Amino acid sequence: MWESETDASAWMEVAHPELDGRTPHEAAATEEDAARVEALLWRLFYGVPG
């Protein structure tokens, strides 16, 4: 999905509305929210709207 590891790392540090305004890195702190991050990544990968 991203051109580089740097781009992917940058995405992890940007707040996202589907994660209640938290960054994916912050949201991944709990198992339940990590599953939300994973689901978001799959939707982005397959181009499925949230």
N, C-alpha and C positions, 0 to 999 in steps of 0.2 A: 504494500500500500504506500509506503514511503520510500523515497529515493535513497535514504541513508539512515543509519542508526541515530545520527544527530537529529534528523527530522522527527523520527519516532520518539526520541527522548523529549524533544521540544513539545510534542503533542501531549505527552504525559503531564506537562506542567501548565497547561492552559485550561482554565475553568470551562466547564461544559454544562449547558442548561439541563441536559438529560441526567446529569449527576448532581442535581440540586445546586448548581453553581460551584461545585468543587472540581478540583483537577482530578483526572483519572488516577494519578499517584495518590492523592489524598483519599479518594473513594476506595481504592484497593486495600485499605487498611483492615477492613473486615471481610469475612468470607462472603457474606450476603452482597455487599457492595462491590466486591471484586467480580462477582457474577454479573452485576450490572455493567461493569466496565467491559467484561468479555462480550456480553450481548451487544453492547454499543460497537465494539470493534467488528463483530460479525456483520452487523447492519451496514457499517461503513464499507467493509470489504465487498459485500454483495450489492451495495447500492440500494438497500432497502430503507425507506424513510422510517423515522422513529415514531 
